[in-house]
């Protein structure tokens, strides 16, 4: 409980220093065009521009490009919106989770509903994705860049 409270306070202080929300920060970074397009197609822009705090594990463009051919195009189709929303919200945790808060085997509930698991052996990971850049401040949370699109468990 103390760790969660500390994370929230640290996140609130960090967010006050940042000027752009999560979406604007991702757009400005320039390496999240596929993620931003997916967030737009899923109708999640207003949510991620809204009040947080949110922690986003953001796959970069290379992570999306590594998916099997045609996967992104298929997910962006209107008839697949529910699946896209499920995948994207699996990359979001409520509150600000900073890299210094992570512990081996720690779990966090995603907005999608399932838990992600963190490991630290060999570098910080969320599920099986490497966190390649951590603690990018946004006005409404924090972004951690990951090298893979993580998939929610099958229901």
Residue pairs with C-beta under 8 A, 6 or more apart in sequence:
3 101
4 95
6 101
7 95
7 96
7 97
7 98
7 101
8 53
8 95
8 96
10 96
10 98
10 100
10 101
11 53
11 55
11 95
11 96
11 97
11 98
11 141
11 142
12 53
12 96
14 96
14 98
14 135
14 137
14 142
15 52
15 53
15 96
15 137
15 138
15 139
15 140
15 141
15 142
16 139
17 137
18 25
18 137
18 138
18 139
19 139
20 28
20 138
20 139
21 48
21 49
21 50
21 138
21 139
21 140
22 48
22 49
22 52
22 54
22 56
22 138
22 140
22 141
22 143
23 36
23 39
23 45
23 48
23 49
24 49
24 138
25 136
25 137
25 138
25 143
26 32
26 35
26 36
26 56
26 58
26 143
27 36
29 136
31 60
31 61
31 62
31 145
32 58
32 60
32 61
33 61
34 59
34 61
34 64
34 65
34 72
35 58
35 59
35 60
35 61
35 64
37 76
38 64
38 72
38 75
38 76
38 84
38 88
39 45
39 48
39 88
41 75
41 76
41 78
41 81
41 84
42 81
42 84
42 85
42 88
43 81
43 85
44 85
44 88
44 89
48 54
48 56
48 92
48 140
49 140
50 140
51 140
52 94
52 96
52 138
52 140
52 141
53 94
53 95
53 96
53 140
53 141
53 142
54 92
54 93
54 94
54 95
54 96
54 111
54 140
54 141
54 142
55 92
55 93
55 94
55 95
55 96
55 97
55 108
55 141
55 142
55 143
55 144
56 91
56 92
56 141
56 142
56 143
56 144
57 91
57 92
57 93
57 116
57 126
57 129
57 131
57 144
57 146
57 150
58 91
58 143
58 144
58 145
58 146
59 91
59 129
59 146
59 147
59 148
59 149
59 150
60 132
60 145
60 146
60 147
62 147
63 129
63 146
63 147
63 148
63 149
64 72
64 149
66 148
66 149
67 149
74 80
75 83
75 84
75 87
76 84
86 112
86 152
87 112
87 149
87 151
87 152
89 110
89 111
89 112
90 110
90 111
90 112
90 114
90 116
90 150
90 151
90 152
91 110
91 146
91 150
92 110
92 111
92 112
93 108
93 109
93 110
93 111
93 116
94 109
94 111
96 141
96 142
97 108
97 142
98 134
98 135
98 142
99 124
99 131
99 134
99 135
99 144
102 118
102 120
102 124
103 118
103 120
104 118
104 119
104 120
104 121
105 117
105 118
105 119
106 117
106 118
107 115
107 116
107 117
107 118
108 115
108 116
108 118
109 115
110 116
110 152
112 152
113 152
114 152
114 153
116 126
116 127
116 150
117 126
117 127
118 124
118 125
118 126
119 125
123 130
123 131
124 130
124 131
124 134
125 131
126 144
126 146
126 150
127 150
128 148
128 150
129 146
129 147
129 148
129 149
129 150
130 146
130 147
130 148
131 144
131 145
131 146
132 145
132 146
132 147
133 144
133 145
134 144
134 145
135 142
135 144
136 142
136 143
136 144
136 145
